[in-house]
């Protein structure tokens, strides 16, 4: 189990990004959160098996209106008692 912080840039706000991330995370059993940033980017923390985290970003990128220009990833400490994935408004 690992946890990563992601920073996405591109056409990632107003295109269903957060809801697609939640759907994909729930499907894959990944926990964490996703939120829009004031600068038009999106931040996300996700925790799960390495393969599940890769599938998560792949599924998000397949969104019809989502266009990711870059993804910055940083591995961070695991949150031992976290359950579920949620969006921050």
C-alpha positions in Angstrom: 0.0 0.0 0.0 1.2 3.5 -1.0 -0.1 7.0 -1.0 0.6 9.7 -3.5 -0.1 13.4 -3.8 -0.9 14.4 -7.4 -1.1 17.8 -9.0 -2.9 18.0 -12.4 -2.8 20.8 -14.9 -4.6 21.3 -18.2 -8.3 21.3 -18.8 -9.1 19.8 -15.5 -11.7 22.1 -13.9 -15.4 22.3 -15.1 -15.1 19.0 -17.0 -16.2 16.4 -14.4 -12.6 15.6 -13.2 -13.4 15.3 -9.5 -16.5 13.2 -10.0 -14.7 10.9 -12.4 -11.8 10.6 -9.9 -14.3 9.6 -7.2 -16.0 7.1 -9.4 -12.7 5.5 -10.5 -11.4 5.5 -6.9 -14.5 3.8 -5.6 -14.4 1.3 -8.4 -10.7 0.4 -7.6 -11.0 0.5 -3.8 -8.7 3.5 -3.6 -9.0 6.0 -0.7 -8.2 9.7 -0.5 -9.5 13.0 -1.8 -9.6 15.4 -4.8 -10.1 19.2 -4.9 -9.9 22.1 -7.4 -7.2 24.7 -6.8 -7.6 28.5 -7.2 -5.1 28.4 -10.1 -7.2 26.1 -12.3 -5.2 23.0 -11.4 -6.5 20.0 -9.4 -4.9 18.3 -6.4 -5.5 14.7 -5.3 -4.2 12.3 -2.7 -4.8 8.7 -3.4 -3.9 5.6 -1.4 -4.0 2.0 -2.5 -1.9 -0.7 -4.3 0.5 0.7 -6.9 -1.4 -0.9 -9.8 -4.7 0.6 -8.6 -3.1 4.1 -8.4 -1.9 3.8 -12.0 -5.3 2.6 -13.2 -6.9 5.5 -11.3 -4.9 8.1 -13.2 -5.5 6.2 -16.5 -9.3 6.1 -15.9 -9.4 9.8 -15.0 -7.5 10.7 -18.2 -10.0 8.8 -20.3 -12.7 11.4 -19.4 -14.4 12.8 -22.5 -13.7 16.4 -21.7 -10.6 16.0 -19.5 -7.3 17.1 -21.0 -4.3 16.6 -18.7 -1.2 18.5 -19.7 1.0 17.4 -16.8 0.8 15.3 -13.6 3.3 15.9 -10.8 3.4 12.9 -8.4 5.0 12.7 -4.9 4.9 9.7 -2.7 3.8 10.6 0.8 3.1 8.7 4.1 0.2 6.3 4.2 -2.9 7.3 6.3 -3.5 4.2 8.3 -7.1 4.6 9.2 -8.5 6.3 6.0 -11.6 4.9 4.4 -13.3 6.0 1.2 -12.6 8.7 -1.4 -14.2 12.1 -1.3 -14.3 15.4 -3.2 -13.5 18.7 -1.5 -15.6 21.6 -2.7 
